[in-house]
Amino acid sequence: MISELRGIIVDAGMDYLVVDTAGVGLEVKVTPRLASRYSRDDRVHIYTRLIVREDAWNLYGFGSR
């Protein structure tokens, strides 16, 4: 389980952030409100939940636990 991420934003969209964590870029699905808080090169600490399904592994991010 991936429960949290700390790193630097390398890309941000309306509903996702890509967080560089020690050279690995992880795409995290977030709400538009949370995505609007961050921009490229910002440091971030996000709590996450990994959902594994038959056709996809999705990482969802939250501002608090």
NULUMTOR-881603 format. One record per atom (N, C-alpha, C): residue number from 0; residue in one letter; atom name; x, y negated, z. Coordinates in Angstrom, 3 decimals, padded with zeros to 6 digits. Each point is the difference from the previous one (the first is absolute). Example, Ala and Ser with C-alpha at 12.3 -4.5 7.8 and 13.67 -1.06 7.14 Angstrom:
2
0;A;N;013.190;005.690;007.800
0;A;CA;-000.890;-001.190;000.000
0;A;C;000.900;-001.200;000.000
1;S;N;-000.350;-001.050;-000.720
1;S;CA;000.820;-001.190;000.060
1;S;C;-000.770;-001.090;000.730
***
This chain:
65
0;M;N;000.855;001.188;000.000
0;M;CA;-000.855;-001.188;000.000
0;M;C;000.891;-001.237;000.000
1;I;N;-000.333;-000.953;-000.829
1;I;CA;000.684;-001.295;-000.017
1;I;C;-000.882;-000.948;000.794
2;S;N;000.436;-000.388;001.191
2;S;CA;-000.868;-000.789;000.877
2;S;C;000.276;-001.497;-000.018
3;E;N;001.184;-000.410;-000.476
3;E;CA;000.280;-001.425;-000.121
3;E;C;001.179;-000.215;-000.930
4;L;N;000.065;-001.206;-000.553
4;L;CA;001.092;-000.389;-000.888
4;L;C;000.554;-001.342;000.442
5;R;N;001.311;-000.123;-000.095
5;R;CA;000.675;-001.283;000.189
5;R;C;000.908;-000.190;-001.201
6;G;N;-000.070;-001.151;-000.599
6;G;CA;000.844;-000.238;-001.156
6;G;C;-000.274;-001.339;-000.640
7;I;N;000.365;-000.096;-001.266
7;I;CA;-000.129;-001.244;-000.760
7;I;C;-000.942;000.237;-001.174
8;I;N;-000.900;-000.952;-000.226
8;I;CA;-000.942;000.085;-001.110
8;I;C;000.759;-000.221;-001.311
9;V;N;-000.123;000.956;-000.916
9;V;CA;000.622;-000.159;-001.323
9;V;C;-001.039;-000.258;-001.083
10;D;N;-001.272;000.263;000.307
10;D;CA;-001.090;-000.286;-000.932
10;D;C;-001.287;-000.083;000.803
11;A;N;-000.909;-000.848;-000.447
11;A;CA;-001.287;-000.149;000.681
11;A;C;-001.089;-000.260;-001.023
12;G;N;-001.109;000.694;000.155
12;G;CA;-001.158;-000.214;-000.854
12;G;C;-001.189;-000.368;000.860
13;M;N;-001.175;-000.008;-000.596
13;M;CA;-001.197;-000.365;000.770
13;M;C;-000.349;001.033;001.052
14;D;N;000.330;001.281;-000.252
14;D;CA;-000.391;001.044;000.947
14;D;C;001.130;000.983;000.310
15;Y;N;001.236;-000.434;-000.206
15;Y;CA;001.128;000.868;000.332
15;Y;C;001.248;-000.820;000.295
16;L;N;000.930;000.616;000.706
16;L;CA;001.332;-000.543;000.240
16;L;C;000.992;001.109;-000.298
17;V;N;001.150;-000.343;-000.548
17;V;CA;001.091;000.957;-000.131
17;V;C;001.056;-000.441;000.993
18;V;N;000.292;000.887;000.958
18;V;CA;000.925;-000.301;001.086
18;V;C;001.292;000.784;-000.215
19;D;N;001.128;-000.717;-000.069
19;D;CA;001.309;000.642;-000.107
19;D;C;000.451;000.363;001.405
20;T;N;000.124;001.298;000.253
20;T;CA;000.458;000.494;001.297
20;T;C;001.289;000.780;-000.236
21;A;N;001.129;-000.662;000.218
21;A;CA;001.321;000.624;-000.174
21;A;C;000.194;000.537;-001.418
22;G;N;-000.426;-000.750;-000.993
22;G;CA;000.222;000.376;-001.382
22;G;C;-001.108;000.816;-000.643
23;V;N;-001.045;000.330;000.754
23;V;CA;-001.138;000.733;-000.540
23;V;C;-001.204;-000.930;-000.018
24;G;N;-000.588;-000.206;-001.170
24;G;CA;-001.167;-000.880;-000.120
24;G;C;-001.277;000.798;000.147
25;L;N;-000.767;-000.291;001.032
25;L;CA;-001.256;000.702;000.262
25;L;C;-001.181;-000.920;-000.294
26;E;N;-000.917;000.476;-000.840
26;E;CA;-001.203;-000.773;-000.295
26;E;C;-001.038;000.284;001.073
27;V;N;-000.523;-001.067;000.592
27;V;CA;-000.972;000.112;001.079
27;V;C;-001.278;-000.713;-000.427
28;K;N;-001.108;000.696;000.038
28;K;CA;-001.289;-000.618;-000.318
28;K;C;-000.463;-000.789;001.223
29;V;N;-000.371;-001.260;-000.217
29;V;CA;-000.430;-000.872;001.091
29;V;C;-001.221;-000.793;-000.445
30;T;N;-000.630;-000.664;000.946
30;T;CA;-001.121;-000.870;-000.340
30;T;C;000.537;-001.272;-000.663
31;P;N;-000.811;-000.666;-000.803
31;P;CA;000.445;-001.267;-000.601
31;P;C;000.410;-001.026;001.063
32;R;N;-000.668;000.009;001.131
32;R;CA;000.340;-000.943;001.070
32;R;C;001.418;000.248;000.523
33;L;N;000.338;001.277;000.237
33;L;CA;001.342;000.322;000.479
33;L;C;001.042;-000.279;-001.083
34;A;N;-000.306;000.328;-001.243
34;A;CA;000.938;-000.247;-001.103
34;A;C;000.298;-001.485;-000.154
35;S;N;-000.977;-000.852;000.249
35;S;CA;000.196;-001.440;-000.185
35;S;C;000.928;-000.604;001.056
36;R;N;000.246;000.702;001.083
36;R;CA;000.912;-000.491;001.041
36;R;C;001.465;000.054;-000.419
37;Y;N;000.305;000.846;-000.978
37;Y;CA;001.392;000.267;-000.348
37;Y;C;000.309;-000.349;-001.439
38;S;N;001.277;-000.292;-000.235
38;S;CA;000.489;-000.202;-001.364
38;S;C;001.379;000.644;-000.112
39;R;N;000.515;000.028;-001.190
39;R;CA;001.294;000.649;-000.271
39;R;C;001.077;-000.518;000.956
40;D;N;000.836;000.907;000.478
40;D;CA;001.138;-000.266;000.893
40;D;C;-000.390;-000.246;001.455
41;D;N;-001.285;000.078;000.348
41;D;CA;-000.411;-000.105;001.400
41;D;C;000.332;001.293;000.734
42;R;N;000.393;-000.127;001.267
42;R;CA;000.162;001.174;000.859
42;R;C;-001.374;000.382;000.504
43;V;N;-000.232;001.312;000.138
43;V;CA;-001.324;000.467;000.375
43;V;C;000.107;001.191;000.948
44;H;N;-000.987;000.116;000.873
44;H;CA;-000.181;001.175;000.855
44;H;C;-001.475;000.365;-000.124
45;I;N;-000.261;001.150;-000.624
45;I;CA;-001.375;000.424;-000.284
45;I;C;-000.235;001.381;000.599
46;Y;N;-001.143;000.164;000.634
46;Y;CA;-000.431;001.320;000.483
46;Y;C;-000.692;000.698;-001.159
47;T;N;000.225;001.296;-000.133
47;T;CA;-000.502;000.710;-001.177
47;T;C;-000.704;001.302;000.356
48;R;N;-000.742;000.483;-000.970
48;R;CA;-000.647;001.309;000.063
48;R;C;000.166;000.640;-001.373
49;L;N;000.581;001.189;-000.033
49;L;CA;000.184;000.740;-001.242
49;L;C;-001.168;000.962;-000.185
50;I;N;-000.699;-000.133;-001.117
50;I;CA;-001.124;000.873;-000.332
50;I;C;000.414;000.878;-001.180
51;V;N;000.021;001.304;000.232
51;V;CA;000.388;000.950;-001.039
51;V;C;-001.257;000.685;-000.515
52;R;N;-000.182;-000.087;-001.311
52;R;CA;-001.137;000.647;-000.656
52;R;C;000.520;000.900;-001.103
53;E;N;-000.881;000.739;-000.586
53;E;CA;000.400;000.919;-001.065
53;E;C;000.669;-000.717;-001.167
54;D;N;-000.465;-001.206;-000.317
54;D;CA;000.506;-000.710;-001.171
54;D;C;000.866;-001.220;000.308
55;A;N;000.218;-000.324;001.267
55;A;CA;000.787;-001.202;000.306
55;A;C;000.456;-000.023;001.453
56;W;N;001.124;-000.674;000.223
56;W;CA;000.472;-000.334;001.344
56;W;C;-000.084;-001.513;000.084
57;N;N;-000.824;-000.542;000.883
57;N;CA;-000.173;-001.450;000.125
57;N;C;000.433;-000.461;001.379
58;L;N;000.778;-001.082;000.012
58;L;CA;000.462;-000.599;001.238
58;L;C;-000.771;-001.297;000.194
59;Y;N;-000.759;-000.088;001.092
59;Y;CA;-000.804;-001.181;000.306
59;Y;C;000.666;-000.777;001.131
60;G;N;000.008;-001.328;-000.130
60;G;CA;000.669;-000.836;000.985
60;G;C;-000.963;-000.881;000.761
61;F;N;000.369;-000.274;001.270
61;F;CA;-000.819;-000.803;000.913
61;F;C;000.885;-000.954;000.787
62;G;N;-000.534;-001.141;000.357
62;G;CA;000.743;-000.991;000.767
62;G;C;000.143;000.337;001.467
63;S;N;-000.841;000.872;000.513
63;S;CA;000.070;000.431;001.400
63;S;C;-000.406;001.467;000.088
64;R;N;000.283;000.593;001.134
64;R;CA;-000.335;001.416;000.160
64;R;C;-001.487;000.195;-000.011
***
